[in-house]
Amino acid sequence: MTMPDLPTNDRFLRALRREPADTTPIWVMRQAGRYLPEYRATRERAGSFMALAQNPEYACEVTLQPLQRFDLDAAILFSDILTIPDAMGLGLSFAAGEGPQFDRPVRNAADIARLAVPDMDGELRYVMDALRLIRRELRNRVPLIGFSGSPWTLACYMVEGQGSKDFATLKAMCWNQPKLAHRLLDTLARAVATYLIAQAAAGAQVLMVFDTWGGLLGPAPFREFSLRYMAQIVAHLQADSASREMPVILFSKGAATHLAALADTGCGGLGVDWTVDLADARVAVNGKVALQGNLDPAILRASPEVIRREVRAVMDSYGNHPGHVFNLGHGITPEVDPEHVKVLVDEVHAYGRRLREQ
Ligand code: CP3
């Protein structure tokens, strides 16, 4: 499958650099996913989620699917944050309609001592092959985002062995055996930095770190167990020639009170969930970073009129300033009507133009 050659769209990169652009760029977290019938068909052909993610041709195909339907301003590698623990030997599977599951969760000092940074040309080569293929097929139409989970969020799944509401098993380790928790997080921080640098070398143009469960922590533990390791990763990326110039977006869900501290890591952008007013988030980050967000994904279940109104409310809250990347405040959910995503994308672009004329 080949995309038509179109002029390079650099709205997303411009917004991340906080430079003016013709309108507000938009992409959607989980834009390649189960709400699209063509995604479900490719997944069916692949046989399982992991078979889909580990085959570069399939991964490329589903990465491009949402771009064929909608006027999106970025592509995101089709993969998962749990590729790192899988490559570390934990044995990842996704039962149909259920969350992730590890055959061999990490529970004690011996389990943690065994973990090593995976080989980017070995166990994780499929990710780099997918990125190279996607870049070729995209023909610079829009920038390509590479990503990883944060050390904290990866550790949540690795210690729990599956999804959870509170990830209390890792939290208990943080209180009872803090040295052990730090050893795990330190190994993960090195793995994530190595992984993102390899993704940059393979063609990713923007890097994003998903800290989905950072908001489970109180203020001091957030700084100690989540923020500190993301700051290390940003520093690593800025020290490597492959990733030095590359914008890094950090997304800590539920961490509205930490926006200023997150901006101080030196990242280029921050993802923001829908519990924050973007006007307040702008004040908190004081012009240091771009902001990405933050429509409540549940609004996509509402009528087109309501979606348009809520899109405008998010954009009015940010105001007519450079540095806004429109997105949802978390991933799109499977029951959303794809027609509603078209309404969303087109309204962001149309209203972004109107805002700039004011
Ligand atoms: O955004 C994109 O389009 C790129 C692909 C992407 C996926 N997962 C594909 C996926 C990205 C960026 C992720 C990140 C991810 N994975 C996160 C962080 C972002 C977030 O949503 O908070 C997390 C926590 C995971 C772990 C994960 N993967 C869970 C908990 C699940 C099961 C829950 C679910 O939504 O079903 C997955 C599976 C998964 N990853 C799916 C997709 C499209 C659905 C699985 C399927 O097709 O059967």
Boltz pocket constraint, residues with backbone or C-beta under 6 A from the ligand:
constraints:
  - pocket:
      binder: B
      contacts: [[A, 28], [A, 29], [A, 30], [A, 31], [A, 32], [A, 33], [A, 34], [A, 43], [A, 49], [A, 76], [A, 77], [A, 78], [A, 79], [A, 80], [A, 81], [A, 82], [A, 94], [A, 97], [A, 98], [A, 99], [A, 100], [A, 147], [A, 163], [A, 210], [A, 212], [A, 331]]
      max_distance: 6.0
